[in-house]
Amino acid sequence: MSTDTWSPTSWRNHPAEQQPQWPDQVALDDALKTLAGFPPLVFAGEARALTAQMGEVAAGRAFLLQAGDCAESFDDFAADKIRDKLKVILQMAVVLTYAAGVPVVKVGRIAGQYGKPRSSNTETIEGITLASFRGHNVNSEVFSAEGRRADPARLLTGYHQSSATLNLLRAFTKGGFADLSRVQAWNQEFVASSAEGQHYQEIASGIGRALQFMKACGIDTASEAQLHQVDLFTSHEALLLGYEQALTRRDSLTGDYYDCSAHFVWIGERTRQLDGAHVEFLRGVCNPLGVKLGPSASAEEVLALCEVLNPERQPGRLSLITRMGATKVRATLPPLLEAVRDSGHPVAWVCDPMHGNTFTSGSGRKTRDLNDIMDEVAGFFAAHAAVGTWPGGVHVELTGDDVTECLGGSSRTLDHHLDTRYETICDPRLNGRQALDLAFRVSELLGAG
């Protein structure tokens, strides 16, 4: 597969996994045509800036924090929800930066994470079988014939909600909310009451004193943009290929194609087939890319993906996001690290400690235990230490709400607590306390390195 045979539509000649069964092809074609006429959600220059920052991650000079919802909801969409999610990401980034002493690249699973792959096309409840829920860009989580019908109009709603979310994020991150002098204000009430929240306050106080010291020394902190605003990039799984194609644009400066639905897009564990449509589509766009790798991934497969997706070996172009599970990461990851290291491919290695640690609790809820999540991160760091490579980042699912979806942590969430505020429409997410617990654990591992 060479880039000179690629076009935004060439993926249609390859088998495409995880695509919905749209019942109305005419309505789908109309929706995609409308999307193709809409303005881009992000710009090529922004994607290039992220590629440069990811190049620093690949080189061991920066750390990636990629975080946000498992699946964004059309119904749970409000400015305070977006703000609170951003607060948690900013808090985690401060903790990691303080510990690691390297820049933290901040990428949200936000403003477009409306499509979800599923292990089965159908779901059966009490003898009734319907299509599986595939994210709000496709259908509804409501278990009814109408709710589970794939509706192309949802693609347009997804675009507009992504646009509104991006607009608010840009206002928050560039308009004063992310000013480092406000670092204490990011500590939400239910987080601040925890031991980790109090530890965060100590870091925030130290940062405040450092800023005062700089001012006292005559340093003009007001003129340092890095102290008053942050770069937050967006990402999602590039699952619905018709949607991604419709938002692909040719950059007027370089002539290259970019998927302008997000800055960073990734291929999932279920759709990383070398001859598949997802690999074919994403190899031709110039965004920074990710590929999820489960415990079945072989070194040969990983090296082949590196060659197809980053044949020019551009630093920052490709991230390999491992999702092995706490019990498997220490055995399965090192051979992959060694193979890629020896090949010379400049990848950023990222740990997704969420998806390999999902189970059904005694109460019947799908959940994750924070101890397992932390253990996989520890295994990820240990594997890199053994091989001599850089553990480049973490990829986590979280929310700014005080939910009870994952077990453990300073919130002391137990199995019988899960029903209290189990609000996810798909997979369980860390709440703010648990996310901060994880950030401090990662900071310890970074500091130990």
TIPA-709759 format. One record per residue (C-alpha): x, y, z; residue number from 1; residue in three letters. Coordinates in steps of 0.2 Angstrom, whole numbers, plus 2048, in hexadecimal, padded with zeros to 3 digits. Example, Ala and Ser with C-alpha at 12.3 -4.5 7.8 and 13.67 -1.06 7.14 Angstrom:
R   c1   c2   c3  pos  code
R  83E  7EA  827    1   ALA
R  844  7FB  824    2   SER
***
This chain:
R   c1   c2   c3  pos  code
R  800  800  800    1   MET
R  809  810  7FA    2   SER
R  803  822  7FD    3   THR
R  802  825  7EA    4   ASP
R  7F3  819  7E9    5   THR
R  7EA  821  7F8    6   TRP
R  7DB  82C  7F7    7   SER
R  7CE  831  804    8   PRO
R  7C3  824  7FC    9   THR
R  7CF  816  7FA   10   SER
R  7CA  80E  80A   11   TRP
R  7BA  809  802   12   ARG
R  7C3  7FC  7F9   13   ASN
R  7C8  7F3  809   14   HIS
R  7BE  7E9  816   15   PRO
R  7B7  7F5  823   16   ALA
R  7B4  7EE  834   17   GLU
R  7A9  7F6  841   18   GLN
R  79E  800  835   19   GLN
R  78C  802  83A   20   PRO
R  77E  7FA  82F   21   GLN
R  776  80A  829   22   TRP
R  764  807  824   23   PRO
R  762  816  818   24   ASP
R  771  818  80C   25   GLN
R  769  827  804   26   VAL
R  768  830  815   27   ALA
R  77A  82B  819   28   LEU
R  780  831  808   29   ASP
R  777  842  80B   30   ASP
R  77E  844  81D   31   ALA
R  790  840  817   32   LEU
R  78E  84C  808   33   LYS
R  788  85A  815   34   THR
R  797  856  820   35   LEU
R  7A3  858  812   36   ALA
R  79D  869  80F   37   GLY
R  79F  86F  821   38   PHE
R  7AF  878  828   39   PRO
R  7BD  86D  82F   40   PRO
R  7BC  86B  842   41   LEU
R  7CF  86C  844   42   VAL
R  7DC  873  839   43   PHE
R  7EB  86B  830   44   ALA
R  7F8  877  839   45   GLY
R  7F1  872  84A   46   GLU
R  7F3  85F  846   47   ALA
R  805  863  840   48   ARG
R  808  86C  851   49   ALA
R  803  85C  85A   50   LEU
R  80E  851  84F   51   THR
R  81D  85C  854   52   ALA
R  818  85A  866   53   GLN
R  815  847  864   54   MET
R  826  846  85D   55   GLY
R  82D  84C  86D   56   GLU
R  823  83E  876   57   VAL
R  82B  832  86A   58   ALA
R  83C  838  86E   59   ALA
R  83A  837  881   60   GLY
R  839  84A  884   61   ARG
R  826  84B  887   62   ALA
R  818  841  88F   63   PHE
R  806  83F  887   64   LEU
R  7F6  840  891   65   LEU
R  7E8  83A  887   66   GLN
R  7D8  83A  890   67   ALA
R  7C5  83C  890   68   GLY
R  7B4  833  88E   69   ASP
R  7B3  821  888   70   CYS
R  7A4  827  87D   71   ALA
R  79E  839  87D   72   GLU
R  78B  83B  87E   73   SER
R  780  847  875   74   PHE
R  774  847  884   75   ASP
R  782  84B  891   76   ASP
R  788  85B  888   77   PHE
R  78A  86B  892   78   ALA
R  798  878  895   79   ALA
R  79B  873  8A7   80   ASP
R  79D  861  8A2   81   LYS
R  7AA  866  895   82   ILE
R  7B3  872  8A2   83   ARG
R  7B3  865  8B0   84   ASP
R  7BB  858  8A4   85   LYS
R  7C8  865  89F   86   LEU
R  7CC  868  8B1   87   LYS
R  7D0  856  8B5   88   VAL
R  7DB  855  8A5   89   ILE
R  7E4  865  8AA   90   LEU
R  7E6  85F  8BC   91   GLN
R  7EE  84F  8B6   92   MET
R  7F9  858  8AA   93   ALA
R  800  863  8B8   94   VAL
R  804  854  8C3   95   VAL
R  80D  84B  8B5   96   LEU
R  817  85B  8B0   97   THR
R  81B  85F  8C2   98   TYR
R  822  84D  8C4   99   ALA
R  82A  849  8B3  100   ALA
R  832  85A  8B0  101   GLY
R  82D  858  89D  102   VAL
R  81F  860  893  103   PRO
R  80E  857  894  104   VAL
R  805  856  883  105   VAL
R  7F3  857  886  106   LYS
R  7E7  84E  87B  107   VAL
R  7D4  84C  87F  108   GLY
R  7C9  83D  87A  109   ARG
R  7BC  84B  877  110   ILE
R  7B3  855  869  111   ALA
R  7B0  845  85E  112   GLY
R  7B0  835  868  113   GLN
R  79F  831  863  114   TYR
R  7A2  820  85B  115   GLY
R  7A6  80F  863  116   LYS
R  7AB  7FE  85D  117   PRO
R  7A2  7EF  864  118   ARG
R  7A6  7DD  867  119   SER
R  795  7D8  85F  120   SER
R  789  7E0  852  121   ASN
R  77A  7DC  85D  122   THR
R  775  7DC  86F  123   GLU
R  768  7D0  877  124   THR
R  75E  7D5  887  125   ILE
R  74F  7CB  88D  126   GLU
R  74E  7C1  87D  127   GLY
R  74E  7D1  872  128   ILE
R  75C  7D4  866  129   THR
R  761  7E5  85F  130   LEU
R  770  7ED  857  131   ALA
R  77E  7F1  863  132   SER
R  780  803  869  133   PHE
R  78E  80B  85F  134   ARG
R  790  81C  866  135   GLY
R  785  82B  864  136   HIS
R  78B  82F  852  137   ASN
R  782  81F  84D  138   VAL
R  774  81B  859  139   ASN
R  76D  81C  86B  140   SER
R  772  812  87A  141   GLU
R  75F  810  87D  142   VAL
R  75A  7FE  87A  143   PHE
R  74C  800  86E  144   SER
R  74A  7FD  85B  145   ALA
R  749  80F  858  146   GLU
R  758  813  864  147   GLY
R  763  806  85C  148   ARG
R  75F  80B  84A  149   ARG
R  76F  813  842  150   ALA
R  76A  825  83D  151   ASP
R  776  82F  831  152   PRO
R  76F  83F  838  153   ALA
R  778  83B  848  154   ARG
R  789  83E  83E  155   LEU
R  783  850  83C  156   LEU
R  77F  852  84E  157   THR
R  790  84B  852  158   GLY
R  799  858  848  159   TYR
R  78F  866  84F  160   HIS
R  792  860  861  161   GLN
R  7A5  85E  85D  162   SER
R  7A5  86F  856  163   SER
R  79D  877  866  164   ALA
R  7A8  86D  871  165   THR
R  7B8  873  868  166   LEU
R  7B2  885  869  167   ASN
R  7B0  884  87C  168   LEU
R  7C1  87B  87E  169   LEU
R  7CA  888  874  170   ARG
R  7C2  895  87F  171   ALA
R  7C7  88D  88F  172   PHE
R  7D9  888  88A  173   THR
R  7DD  899  882  174   LYS
R  7D2  8A5  88B  175   GLY
R  7D8  8A4  89D  176   GLY
R  7D0  895  8A5  177   PHE
R  7E0  88B  8A2  178   ALA
R  7EC  898  8A9  179   ASP
R  7F8  890  8B5  180   LEU
R  7F4  89D  8C2  181   SER
R  7E3  894  8C3  182   ARG
R  7EA  883  8C7  183   VAL
R  7E2  882  8D8  184   GLN
R  7D1  887  8D0  185   ALA
R  7D2  877  8C6  186   TRP
R  7D0  86C  8D6  187   ASN
R  7BD  867  8D6  188   GLN
R  7B4  866  8E7  189   GLU
R  7B2  853  8E7  190   PHE
R  7C4  851  8E2  191   VAL
R  7CB  85E  8EE  192   ALA
R  7C4  854  8FD  193   SER
R  7CF  845  8F9  194   SER
R  7E1  842  8FF  195   ALA
R  7E7  843  8ED  196   GLU
R  7DD  853  8EA  197   GLY
R  7E6  85A  8F9  198   GLN
R  7F7  854  8F2  199   HIS
R  7F2  85D  8E2  200   TYR
R  7EF  86D  8EC  201   GLN
R  800  86C  8F3  202   GLU
R  807  86B  8E1  203   ILE
R  7FC  87A  8DC  204   ALA
R  802  884  8EB  205   SER
R  814  880  8E5  206   GLY
R  810  886  8D4  207   ILE
R  808  896  8DB  208   GLY
R  818  89A  8E5  209   ARG
R  823  897  8D6  210   ALA
R  819  8A3  8CC  211   LEU
R  81A  8B0  8DA  212   GLN
R  82D  8AD  8DB  213   PHE
R  82F  8B0  8C8  214   MET
R  825  8C0  8C9  215   LYS
R  830  8C5  8D8  216   ALA
R  840  8C2  8CE  217   CYS
R  839  8CE  8C1  218   GLY
R  834  8C1  8B4  219   ILE
R  825  8C7  8AA  220   ASP
R  81A  8B8  8AC  221   THR
R  80B  8C1  8A3  222   ALA
R  815  8C0  893  223   SER
R  818  8AD  893  224   GLU
R  809  8A6  88A  225   ALA
R  80D  894  890  226   GLN
R  808  899  8A1  227   LEU
R  7F7  8A0  89C  228   HIS
R  7F1  893  88F  229   GLN
R  7F3  881  88A  230   VAL
R  7F2  877  87A  231   ASP
R  7E4  86A  87B  232   LEU
R  7E2  85F  86C  233   PHE
R  7D4  854  868  234   THR
R  7D3  842  863  235   SER
R  7C7  833  860  236   HIS
R  7C7  822  858  237   GLU
R  7C5  824  845  238   ALA
R  7B8  817  845  239   LEU
R  7AA  81D  839  240   LEU
R  7B4  81F  829  241   LEU
R  7A6  828  81F  242   GLY
R  7A6  835  82C  243   TYR
R  7B9  836  82D  244   GLU
R  7BA  837  81A  245   GLN
R  7AD  845  819  246   ALA
R  7B8  850  825  247   LEU
R  7C8  84D  81C  248   THR
R  7CF  85C  813  249   ARG
R  7DE  860  809  250   ARG
R  7EA  86D  811  251   ASP
R  7EC  87C  806  252   SER
R  7FE  87F  80C  253   LEU
R  805  86D  80A  254   THR
R  7F9  864  7FF  255   GLY
R  7F8  856  80C  256   ASP
R  7E8  84F  812  257   TYR
R  7E2  850  824  258   TYR
R  7D4  849  82D  259   ASP
R  7CD  859  834  260   CYS
R  7C0  850  840  261   SER
R  7CE  850  84D  262   ALA
R  7E0  854  850  263   HIS
R  7E5  842  855  264   PHE
R  7DB  832  84F  265   VAL
R  7DE  820  853  266   TRP
R  7DB  80F  84C  267   ILE
R  7D3  803  859  268   GLY
R  7D8  7F2  85E  269   GLU
R  7CA  7EA  854  270   ARG
R  7CD  7F4  844  271   THR
R  7E0  7F4  842  272   ARG
R  7E0  7E6  834  273   GLN
R  7EF  7EA  828  274   LEU
R  7E3  7E8  819  275   ASP
R  7D5  7F0  821  276   GLY
R  7CC  800  81D  277   ALA
R  7D1  809  82C  278   HIS
R  7E4  807  82A  279   VAL
R  7E1  80B  817  280   GLU
R  7D8  81C  81B  281   PHE
R  7E4  822  829  282   LEU
R  7F4  81E  820  283   ARG
R  7F0  82C  814  284   GLY
R  7EB  83A  820  285   VAL
R  7F9  844  828  286   CYS
R  7F2  845  83A  287   ASN
R  7FC  83E  848  288   PRO
R  7F5  82C  84A  289   LEU
R  7F3  81F  857  290   GLY
R  7F0  80C  856  291   VAL
R  7E9  802  865  292   LYS
R  7F2  7F2  868  293   LEU
R  7EB  7E4  873  294   GLY
R  7F4  7D5  87A  295   PRO
R  7F2  7CB  86A  296   SER
R  7FD  7D7  860  297   ALA
R  80C  7CF  859  298   SER
R  81D  7D8  855  299   ALA
R  81B  7D4  843  300   GLU
R  80A  7DD  842  301   GLU
R  810  7EC  84C  302   VAL
R  81F  7EE  840  303   LEU
R  814  7ED  831  304   ALA
R  808  7FA  838  305   LEU
R  816  805  83B  306   CYS
R  81C  803  829  307   GLU
R  80B  806  822  308   VAL
R  806  815  82D  309   LEU
R  817  81E  82E  310   ASN
R  822  818  820  311   PRO
R  82C  828  820  312   GLU
R  82F  825  833  313   ARG
R  82A  837  838  314   GLN
R  82B  83A  84A  315   PRO
R  81B  83E  852  316   GLY
R  811  836  844  317   ARG
R  80D  825  84D  318   LEU
R  808  820  85F  319   SER
R  806  80E  864  320   LEU
R  7F9  80D  872  321   ILE
R  7FA  7FD  87C  322   THR
R  7EB  7F6  884  323   ARG
R  7F2  7E5  88B  324   MET
R  7EA  7E3  89C  325   GLY
R  7F3  7E3  8AD  326   ALA
R  7F6  7D0  8AD  327   THR
R  7FD  7D0  89B  328   LYS
R  807  7E0  898  329   VAL
R  817  7DB  8A0  330   ARG
R  819  7CB  895  331   ALA
R  811  7D2  885  332   THR
R  818  7E3  883  333   LEU
R  82B  7E1  884  334   PRO
R  82C  7D7  873  335   PRO
R  823  7E5  86B  336   LEU
R  82D  7F3  872  337   LEU
R  83D  7EA  86D  338   GLU
R  837  7E7  85B  339   ALA
R  832  7F9  858  340   VAL
R  842  7FF  861  341   ARG
R  84D  7F5  856  342   ASP
R  844  7FA  846  343   SER
R  847  80C  849  344   GLY
R  835  812  848  345   HIS
R  833  822  852  346   PRO
R  822  81D  85B  347   VAL
R  81B  824  86A  348   ALA
R  816  816  876  349   TRP
R  806  81A  880  350   VAL
R  7FD  80F  88D  351   CYS
R  7EA  80D  88D  352   ASP
R  7E8  804  89E  353   PRO
R  7D5  805  89D  354   MET
R  7CF  7F9  88F  355   HIS
R  7D9  7E9  894  356   GLY
R  7D2  7EA  8A6  357   ASN
R  7BF  7EB  8A4  358   THR
R  7B5  7DD  8AC  359   PHE
R  7A3  7DB  8B3  360   THR
R  7A1  7DD  8C5  361   SER
R  797  7D3  8D1  362   GLY
R  789  7E0  8D0  363   SER
R  789  7DD  8BD  364   GLY
R  790  7ED  8B8  365   ARG
R  79F  7EF  8AC  366   LYS
R  7AD  7F7  8B5  367   THR
R  7C0  7F9  8B8  368   ARG
R  7CA  7F8  8C7  369   ASP
R  7D6  807  8CA  370   LEU
R  7E3  7FB  8D1  371   ASN
R  7E3  7F1  8C1  372   ASP
R  7E4  801  8B7  373   ILE
R  7F3  807  8C1  374   MET
R  7FB  7F6  8C0  375   ASP
R  7FB  7F6  8AD  376   GLU
R  803  807  8AD  377   VAL
R  810  801  8B9  378   ALA
R  813  7F2  8AD  379   GLY
R  814  7FD  89E  380   PHE
R  822  808  8A7  381   PHE
R  82B  7F8  8AC  382   ALA
R  82B  7F1  89B  383   ALA
R  832  801  894  384   HIS
R  83F  802  8A2  385   ALA
R  845  7F0  89D  386   ALA
R  846  7F3  88B  387   VAL
R  84D  805  88C  388   GLY
R  83F  80E  883  389   THR
R  834  81D  889  390   TRP
R  823  81A  890  391   PRO
R  81B  829  887  392   GLY
R  80A  82B  88E  393   GLY
R  7FA  825  894  394   VAL
R  7E9  824  88C  395   HIS
R  7DA  824  898  396   VAL
R  7C7  825  899  397   GLU
R  7C1  831  8A6  398   LEU
R  7B4  83E  8AA  399   THR
R  7B3  84E  8B5  400   GLY
R  7A3  847  8BD  401   ASP
R  7A2  83F  8CE  402   ASP
R  79D  82E  8C7  403   VAL
R  79F  81D  8CE  404   THR
R  7A4  812  8BF  405   GLU
R  7B5  80C  8C3  406   CYS
R  7BA  803  8D4  407   LEU
R  7C7  809  8E0  408   GLY
R  7D2  818  8E2  409   GLY
R  7D0  826  8EF  410   SER
R  7BE  827  8EB  411   SER
R  7BD  815  8F3  412   ARG
R  7B0  80F  8E6  413   THR
R  7AA  7FE  8EA  414   LEU
R  79F  7F2  8E0  415   ASP
R  790  7F7  8E9  416   HIS
R  793  809  8E5  417   HIS
R  793  807  8D3  418   LEU
R  780  80A  8D1  419   ASP
R  781  81B  8DA  420   THR
R  787  825  8CB  421   ARG
R  78A  819  8BD  422   TYR
R  788  825  8AE  423   GLU
R  792  81F  8A0  424   THR
R  78A  81A  88F  425   ILE
R  797  80E  88B  426   CYS
R  7A7  809  895  427   ASP
R  7AB  80E  8A8  428   PRO
R  7B5  81E  8AA  429   ARG
R  7C0  825  8B8  430   LEU
R  7B9  833  8C2  431   ASN
R  7C3  842  8C7  432   GLY
R  7CA  83B  8D7  433   ARG
R  7CF  82A  8CF  434   GLN
R  7D7  834  8C0  435   ALA
R  7E2  83E  8CC  436   LEU
R  7E6  82E  8D5  437   ASP
R  7ED  827  8C5  438   LEU
R  7F6  837  8C0  439   ALA
R  800  836  8D1  440   PHE
R  804  824  8CE  441   ARG
R  80A  828  8BC  442   VAL
R  814  837  8C3  443   SER
R  81C  82B  8D0  444   GLU
R  821  81F  8C1  445   LEU
R  828  82E  8B7  446   LEU
R  832  834  8C6  447   GLY
R  839  823  8C9  448   ALA
R  83F  823  8B7  449   GLY
***
